[in-house]
Amino acid sequence: MINFSLRKNGLGFLTASLIFLSFTGCTNSEQVGWNLTPPGDRFHYLVDSTTLISASTLRQDSITTEKRTSSLLGCMNDPIFGRSTAHLLTQLRLSSNEVDFGVNPQIDSAMLMLKYQDYYGDTTQLQSMRIYELKKDLYFDSTYYSNQKMTDFYDPAVTVGDFSYFPKPDQDSILIRLSNDFGNKLINTDTANLSNNAAWLAFFKGLYFESQQVQQGGSIVYFDLTGGKSRLQLYYHNDAADSLKYEVVINSSSSWVNLFEHSYSGAPVANLINDSIDIHPEVYVQSMAGLRSHLKVEIPQAIMDKINDGITINKAELILNIADDPTSGSYGRPTSLRVYNAGADGKNVFIDDLVLGEAYYGGTFASKTNSYRFNIGRHIQSILHPDPAQRIVNNGLFVVATEERTSADRLILKNGTVNGGMKLVITYTTVK
C-alpha cells in the first residue's frame, strides 16, 4: 500500500531550482561560468559520487487493483521468479433499463467476450480458468487490494464456466461459453431485477475468474474492461420469437478487481527474498505485488558534516544498471521504474521529485546505457535539510515497476556500488 505523503523542502531547494543545471562530470570540485560572472558573484558547486548503496530484495506490499486500465488474467511459471497468477472479479451491467425477455424465455447460449489488450510471457502454453458467480457485492467506490481474501465471495463447488485457450492477443477478443443453466437463471429472473442496474446488481453481483496453475511457461494476458467491448451476450428465444439477443456489459461504470499470487518455492530468487544480512550481486523487481528492491543509501560523511551550515542540492542522479538476464528475450523489462522513500512501516512513500514529471524525474529505461536514471534532488534535500524539524529520516529507497498494477513485468538489477550496479551522483552548493 502506498502512502501519498508530499512535503515542502523549504528555501534550500528553492535556491536549487533557480540554479539548476544538468551535470555529467564526477570530479570532486568544479567552477561554473567562471569567465562569465564578475569577481564576488562567482560560486562553486561540488560533485560527489562516493555515496555507498547496497540493496536487498523484499516482498512487495499489497497494492490497490480496482478499476485499472488493464485487467490481468492467467498464470506463468518463470524460470527465475517462480509462478505468478492473476485472478479477476468483475461486475456486469444491464445495457438498458426495464428489460423484458418475453414469455417463457429460454437460453440458446451465453457467450462471454473479453477484449484482448496485451500479454506477458509465453502464449504457446494452454491457459485454463474456472468461472464462478459472485455471492458478495463489489462496490464501485471501494478500495480493493491484490491480496483480497475470497472467503464467502463465491461457491467453489459451482462453476458457471470452465474454459481453456491458447492466448491470441493479436485478435480482438476471446469468446467463452458459460453454462445454459446460468444463462437461464439470468433471463428468467423476476422482472423487478431487470428494471435498472441497482436492482440487477443486487440480484447478480458479477463473476470471478480463477486462473489455473501451469507447470512451466505460460503467460499473463491483459484485457480491456473499460470501454464496454467486454460483455456477456445472451442468445435466447421465447414464445413469440427466435434468435433474440441481449448484452450485459462491463464498462466504466462497473467495478472490477485483480487478485495476484506468487509462489517462489524452488525458484532461484527464493533464497534472496527478505535477506537483509547478505549482500547478493543482484536484486529483483517484479510487478503484480511481487518483489521490490530496498536500497540502503549511505550519504558520505563529507556531505553530512555540512548539513548545519546549509546545503543546496542542485541535482542528485540515481543510476541503476540492469544485470545480465538470459531470459530477457521472453520476459521483457519494465518501461520505467519508480523510486519511493522507504517508510518506517515498510510502506512506499511518495517523494517530492515525482510530482515534477518524467522530464525532470526520469525513471525510464535507457537502452544506450542499459540503465534507469532518476533525479531525486528534492528527496536528498529533505534528508539534508538544515532544520532538524524538517529533516526526514534516511530509511533508504524502494524501487518498484511503475506499471506494477497493470503489467506482469519483472527485472534483475546489479546490486551495490562495488560492481558498478548502482550510483548516486550528488551535485550541491554549500550555502555558507
N, C-alpha and C positions, 0 to 999 in steps of 0.2 A: 504494500500500500504506500502511496506517495503522499508526503506531507508538503502541501503547497505553501512554503514559507519563504517570503521575499522580504528583504530588509535593505535599508539605505546605508550607504557606506560613508557618507559624510564628505567633508571638504577634501580629504586626501584623494579620493578617486575623481572628484570634480576637477581637480588640478590635472589629474592624469588624463582625463578625457580631452582637456584643452590642448595638451601637448602630445597626444597620441601619435606615435609613429610606427611604421612597420619595420621591424629589425630582423635581420637574419644572422648577424655575427654572434659569436660566442666568446669573444675576448673579455677580459676582466674589466676593462675601462675604455671608454671612447669619449670623443668630444664631437658634438653635433653642431653644424652650422658655424664652426669656429671662425671662418673667414667672412661670415655674413652678419654677425652680431658684433656691436661695438664692445670694447672692454667694459666690464662692470655688468653687462647684460648677459654675458656668456654663462652657460650652465653645463653641468656634467650629468651623464647618465651612466649607470653601471649595468653590466650584463653578467648574470650568474647562472651557470648551468650545472652546478655541483649538488643540486638537491638529490637526496637519496630516495628512491622509490622501490618498494617491494610490494608484491601483490599476492593475494590468495583467492581461491575460487570458492564462492559461497552459494548456497541455495538462495534463489530469489524469493522475496516475499510474495504473497498472493497479490494479484493485480485485478483491477476492475475490468470487466469484459462485456458489459451490457451495451447493445446498440452500436457496435463498431462498423466501420465501412467494409470490412472483410470479416466473414464468418468462417471459421476453420473447422474442418471435419476430416477424420482419418487417423491412421496410425503409421508410424515409420520406426524401423529399428536401425538406428545409426551405428556404424561400426566403432565410433569413438564416444558418442554421447548417450548411447543406450536407446531405450524405447520411449517414444513420446506419443501421446494420444490426445486427440481433441474431440470432445463431445459437444452437442449443441441442443439448446432448448429454444423454442420459438412459439409465439402466438401466431394464429392465422385469423384474419378478419373477414367479415362479410363484405362483398363488393357492392352491396346495395342494401337498403332497408326494406322491411315488410316483404321478406322473401316468401314466395308461395310455390311449393313443389307440386301442387295439384293433388288430385285424388289418387290415393293408392300408389305413391311413387316407389319405384324400385331401382336400385343402383345397377348400372351396367358395368362401370369401372370407376375407381377412384385413383386418379393419376397425380402424383406429386411431382412438380418440376422445381429443380434448384438450379439457378443460373450460375454457370461457371464464371470465375474471375481469374484465378491463377493457381499455382501449386508450388510445392517444395518437396524435393526428393525424387523417388523412382516411381513413375506411374505405370510401369510394366508389372507391378505387383498387384494382385487382386485385393480390393478393399471390400470389407463387409460391414454392415451396420444392422442393428435392430432398432425398430422404431416403436415407441410407446406413446400412449395418450397421457398427457399430464393430469395429475389429480390435484395439484395445488396451483394457485394463481401466480402469474408473473405480473408485476406491477410496472407500468410504464415509467414512473418517476422514481423508482427504487434503484439502489446501487447493489450490484451483484459482483461477486469475486470468483476468480478462476478455480478456487477450491471449494465452491459451494457444495454442501452436503446434500445428497439426493434422497435422504430418508423421507418417505411418505410422498415424494413428488410423483411417483409412478408405481404401477403394479408390475414387478419383474416377471410375473407369470403370464402376462397377457400382452402380446405384441400386436400391433396393427400392421406391421410390415417387416419382412426380412429381406435384405437386398444386398447383392454382391455385384461389383462392377470394376472394370478397369478404367481409371480416370482418363478422360479425354478433354482437357481444358481448352483445346483449340475449337471445340464445339460450343454451341450456345448453352446447353444445359443437360442435366441428366434427368431421366424420367423414371420415377419409382412407383410401382403399383402397390397400393395399400389394399387391405382386405375388404371384400364386399360387405362383410358384417359391419365393419367400421363405417363404410360409406352409407349403408342403410340406416345406421344409428343417426348420422348427421341429417339425412333428408327426411327422416320420419320423426324428428323431434317435435315437441309441441310448438305450434306456430308462435307462441309468445316468445320463445327463444330465438326466433328469426326476425323479430321486429326491429332490432338495432344491435349495434356491436356491444353495448353494455350488457344486454341480455344474453347475447351469443357467447361472450367471453365468460359469463358466469356459468354457462352450460358446457362449453367446450374451451378448455383452458390452454390447449396447444399440444405440441408434440415434443418428444425427447428423442434425439438421435444418439444412440450409443454405439460408438465405433468399436469394432472388434480388433483384437491384437493380431499383428503379423509377426512372424518369426524372424524374417530378415527383409531388408529393403523396405519398400512401402513409401508412402507419401502423405503429406498433409495437404488437402485440397482446400482452396479458398473459394467461397461462394458469396454472391452479392444478394443480400436480403433487403436492400434499401429501396429499390425502385418499383416494386410490385410485379416484377417479372418472375420471381419465385412464388409459386402458388400451387394450390390444390384444385384440380379440375374434376368436378363431379359430373360424370356422364350418367344419365338416367332416362327412364320413361315413366309415364303414368297412364291412367285410363284414357286420357284424351289425346296423347301424342307420344311419338317415339323420338329418339335422337335429340334429347334435350341436354343442355349443359349449363352448369353454374360454377363460378370461380370463387374460391375463398383465398384471399391474397395475404402475402407477407409484404408489408410496406413500411414507410417511415413512421406510421402511427402504431406499428406493432412493437412489442418488446421481444428481444432475443438475447441470449446469454451463451458465452462459450465456457466450457469447463476443460481444464488441462491437467494431464497426469504425466509424470516422468518416472521411469524406472532405470536406475543406473547400475543395477546389480550385474556384475560381470563385465561392465564396460571399462575401458581404460581410464576414463575420467573418475571412476568411483573412489579411488584411493586419495584423490586430491581434494575432494569436496569437504569444505569446512575444516581443512587442515591449516591452522594459523601458526603452527610451530615451524614446520619445514618450508623452505622456500624452493618451490619447484620451478623448472626452467620455463614453464608455460602456464598461462591462466586461461580460463574459459568463460565465454559469454553465450547465453542461449535464451532465445525468445520463449514465449508461452509460459511465463513464470517459471523458467528453468534455472539458469545459473547467471550469476553476476560476478564481476571481479571487484575485489576490495583493494584499493591502492592505499598503502601507508606512505605518507609524504613527509619526509624529514627535511624541513627547510634549513639551510645552512646557518650555523651559529653567527657567521659574519653578518648575515641579514638580521637575524633575531636580535643582535646586540644594538641595532639601530632603531628598534621599534619606538622607544620612548622619545627619541629625537624627532621621529616622524619620517615615514617613507611613502612616497607616491609610486604606485605600481603603474608603469606605462603599458606593460604587456606581460602576460605570463602564458607562454605557449606550452601546452602539454602535448607530447608526441607519443603515440602508441603504435608500435610496429607489429605487423602480423607475423605469426610463426609459419613455418613450412607445414603444409597440411596435404597429404597425399589424396585426401577425399574431397578436396575443394571443388573438383570438377562436377561432382554430384550434389554437393551441399554448399551452395553459394554463400558468400559473406554478406553481412548486412550493408545496406547502402550507407547508413550512418549510425553512429553511436551517440549516447548521451552520458554526460558525467553529472552525477549528483553529489551533494555533500552527504557524508555518512552520518546520519543522525545517531545520537547516543542510544536510541532504542532500536537501531538497526533499520530504520526507515530511510527511503530515498528522499532527500530533502532538496528541493529546487535551489539552484544557485542563481545569483543575480544576473550572471552573464547570459543565461538562457533567454531572457526577455529582450535582448538586443538583436536577436535574429541570427540566421545562419551565416550571413555575410561577415558578421563580427565574430560570432561564437565558433563557427566551423563544425567539426564533427563528422563530415562526410569522408568517405574513403577516397584517397588519392592514389591512383594506380601507378603514377610515376614514381612515388616514394614508397609504395606499399605500406601506407600508414594512415592513421586517423590523427588529425591535429585539431586542437581546441585552444581558444583564448579564454582563460579563466582568470583574467586580471582582477575583476571585481571580487571574486571569491578570495583570492590571495590577499587582496587589500583588506578584506574583512578579517582575515586571520592576523594580519599585521597592523591593525588599527591602533593608533597611538593612545586612544582612550580605552582602558581595560573594560569599561562598562559596555562598549560597543564591539569589542573584540569577540570573535566566535572561537570555539574550541576546535582545534585541528584533529578531527577524528578520521581523516582520510577521505577518500572519494570512492563512490560506487560507479562502476561502468556497466551500462546495460544497452541492449539494442533499442534504437529509437522506436521501431515498429514492433515492439515485443508483444503487443496485444493483437496485432493483425497479421503476423507472419510467423513462420517457424524457423527463421534464420538462426544460425549459430556461428561462432568464431573462436579461433585459437590465437592468443596474443603471446608475444615474447614477454617474459617476466623480468622486471628489475632493470637497474641501470648498468649492471656489470656486463651483460651480454648485448647491450645496445637495444634493448627492447623498449624501454620507457625513459623519457627525459622530460624535465620541466625547466624551461629556459625563462628566467625572471629578468625582465628589464625594468629598472627602477631609478628613481631620483631621490636623494636624501633632501629633506626639507631644510634641515639646519646645516 
